[in-house]
């Protein structure tokens, strides 16, 4: 590098620092210190290490960058702007953290091209990256052919001490080490500062040794301003293809700020107008000018940002040849990457008849049969469980496991790491073409709510499969019996929760989930057998797509509406008969999904729940919260607002009032009988 | 040990194995394999390592035992029975996993003396133990005096590969290593088997190296049947007083089962009647006899279980002398350990006047002031935050930090480890006398729901402090703005959520929380300033204890009831005035806690929300779920059922309809105006 270039590089790095200080100052809110310390690292990533084309941010084989330390987002916004991403302008940077701007307080997927994943809640970016690395490896295994390395991109991230303190990153790191995800390259910003002060007040473990214990390739750099060392370490990390890489880099928060460097004060608050001036003076910038970028700096980064154009052109050529050589595979990939599904897959969905299933079918079992029935038709439907596959019935029986020695397998052993599983599923869902699912007991959705929420924010579509969905789980007892989990999931915006009533609704739930596009879908299944609802006598299970539908009506205007979800639908089916025998006309409504029903038009809603029929009873083995809306002031619920019991399921159901007789009794009580 | 004793010991260990196999078989459900492999470890713990007196299970200075691998609970039930805990009989063991039995499917605190903590969700027992170790150390720091080691007990646990895969244990282990909690001794059951098969399919990290990286003292034992080696390792662990200890023990699941040993099949299902017989034959037991305990075995364990009687007697003597020497300290401890609070503490609660606070007060700030005002009066009120103390305002300013070099400090730096913080708070709350609190942003309650739920199940009372409680958090944006969190917390059984409306309600919220006894309390505070409600003009904030109360009424029967919580109460206060000017009579209700209100009698409830006033509007910057019940079919809500925005708070509130004008408009709409 000649002297002139060296000067431009240093000016460029300092430009990023000053832009961060300026933007935070103007917003009067934000995190200036971290972008200032990370600017050299970012420089190496965006000018040499990463393969991307700023003018084509969606190129499928681009390297992915994740700012796990999302609060440092001005770093990413600055480099996206400087390297020429067209989606961001200097005006956007000036609008940092303002209403409806692209430059949100933490990076948001979908707001701005170049943001690969929404980050902010610490640990999530780190763990989502593991899923993105899995996604790349699966694409490579399925679509790469000798001479055609269509997918060989890497996953880069910058993470902070906070990311590494969070349990989700520990789980994800252990999983990534186990799986030998050599396509991961993470930089750890070891700045010794957290909000409460020196990280030593809470965090003095040996991070490098810990990551070696996970099976990672670890490098330690003493100086975060040493560009050559960072570059060298990144090259070594690229050369390491069987272990994920962690590069621990000692940095100094708010580098360049004479009074705030190495202090917690620079973490989450503006430096102050005077201090920003001192920063500028220190770097030889005009202290009176804000948001300044020298022409040669901009040109330098624009060139760096378009380096990848030739890579992309070469890739396009390779892709065209690959497509010609493997037209079926290419069609498959393009269909799936566009978010569509191959023709005919729905024909594989199983159906169930009462006569063939006299003892009923657990919906987890019907789910397993559905998954296996459609697995051949959906080659990128991949997933697994958090060490509960035999219980969740999520094994794709014809296919091998995705493990360290086979990145083309379809069954994942996530280990007893529900939180990392959730984040990994999101990362996989962010990989266009991949349809990921992950399973555990409904109770353990509690361990994975942060990634579920991020999926909802990003409107991506991982499939969360939860079995053992109620007190019907039985003997494992209180700690394992979900009570409040259905409500706690339903309340998340953009989510779709489906709790099917029998085997046929289960197959339909998978259909709806796979066709769903905007947001995560939660599928909720029973441990215990449920009677198959007679498709000749009652309304068809295909109605599940409407969220709620009349299974069977009263002969005249109903006296009462009985509604239920999942395992409790059988109770209202039987109660309807008993009530009829007593001269009471009940409409019965299967209500597998509140969210799907909310999407129906007013006329349909009125047709199911007419305003003039207000004697309504909801039956669900879960918390009552939220049901009031559906049963109205004149209705009632049979629900569970206390913790469960350890006992055989039938006994618990009876103890908690989930019997046909109790449904009949409550329905009659509503009618004053 | 003589030959005869050796024989009894071996028979005893095998008795535990057979009891476990029998109980699981009779229940036709459960986990036989782990108790069978852990029986020797349990033997050493209950016969020599641990200091306890089976006849006095609540002796304050007993060693604590945690079965983090809660599914192995038959191990614990067997040893509690054999060592003579009077709370459990052989009939209880025969009732394993049956309705209302003490021997639940996982160990439940409160059901059975000797169970120190409810376990089952993996990782939690491990992390709760860290809190219990903190509790012991704080008690020792405060109450031990030279020559009076009143509290010197240890925390023992058995944990499984599942416990060690969970992120919460990683966080807790890092914290424990950092804090140098030398009173922790954990045994790791390294049995190589999980539900999906060999743990190597998901977990091949170097656990010992990882724990060394955390600063733990690690020992590795190759043979889980080698009693002498286990005993020796436990003694070495006791000798290590500055580092927590992990003893990794290679075991064989279902040891003694000829066809199931070392297989996943022995993990979570009965062995089968024939296999149980083979187990008995292999151990020289009569295959036709179930639940058999030889007299000499029972006698041996009874003696072991009463070893501690002399320790307890000596301790009682020491305690009496200590009490005589330090009567004030003893009174303090006994008051707090009984769950009571010292006289006069309530007099310290601050009050706020409008005139003194013209700009209002953020409830997080009022909370900080309250905490500091009462800190002197409540010497075991200890807590901290997950690296957000300056933001959550939870620092006890006069007191030092609890850190590795000071276990008497009162301010905790939990690090960016919300999940471990939650579990540690529970462990601290399980330490009689300690009143723990922990703080983070409301959003990050999502990272700590599993321990919140366990606190609710156990009905223990940690205090969870959550600030930045709504979209009012502002610029940090979508990922940090709570929407569904209030509802998702309220729906947990046994929980009490309080969201005070101003500084005075905040002080009262702390009062109610500290007086609360059965279950966790969640305190929800704002980032932004809130107007102080004039205590001369409106109803007194002491009414907060009722959950909801009339702040101010209409002059006659109200046309409409406006209700709100927290920061939104100010909107209904102002709306009431505007409506009055338009001739509309509104009752305004401050509604800080649904759960406290639900506990009031019917007459009080009717007095606040009369059945005949059904035009009601609820205003809360959170999800609408659950509000329908309070506003009735004829009411409406101003709530948030979408994700937030990154922008200054005032702009977001306006964008989402939280303005006085919108409240007025919606209220009038209800009245058809």
Interface residues (C-beta under 8 A of the other chain):
Chain A: X27 X29 X30 X70 X71 X97 X98 X99 X100 X101 X104 X105 X106 X108 X118 X119 X120 X121 X122 X161 X162 X165 X166 X167 X168 X169 X170 X171 X174 X175 X177 X178 X194 X195 X196 X201 X202 X203 X204 X205 X206 X207 X209 X210 X212 X213 X214 X215 X264 X268 X385 X387 X388 X389 X390 X391 X401 X403 X413 X414 X415 X416 X417 X418 X419 X420 X443 X444 X446 X447 X449 X450 X453 X454 X456 X457 X474 X475 X476 X477 X478 X479 X480 X483 X484 X487 X488 X490 X491 X492 X493 X494 X614 X623 X625 X626 X628 X629 X632 X633 X641 X642 X643 X645 X646 X647 X648 X651 X652 X655
Chain B: X27 X29 X30 X70 X71 X97 X98 X99 X100 X101 X104 X105 X106 X108 X118 X119 X120 X121 X122 X161 X162 X165 X166 X167 X168 X169 X170 X171 X174 X175 X177 X178 X194 X195 X196 X201 X202 X203 X204 X205 X206 X207 X209 X210 X212 X213 X214 X215 X264 X268 X385 X387 X388 X389 X390 X391 X401 X403 X413 X414 X415 X416 X417 X418 X419 X420 X443 X444 X446 X447 X449 X450 X453 X454 X456 X457 X474 X475 X476 X477 X478 X479 X480 X483 X484 X487 X488 X490 X491 X492 X493 X494 X614 X623 X625 X626 X628 X629 X632 X633 X641 X642 X643 X645 X646 X647 X648 X651 X652 X655
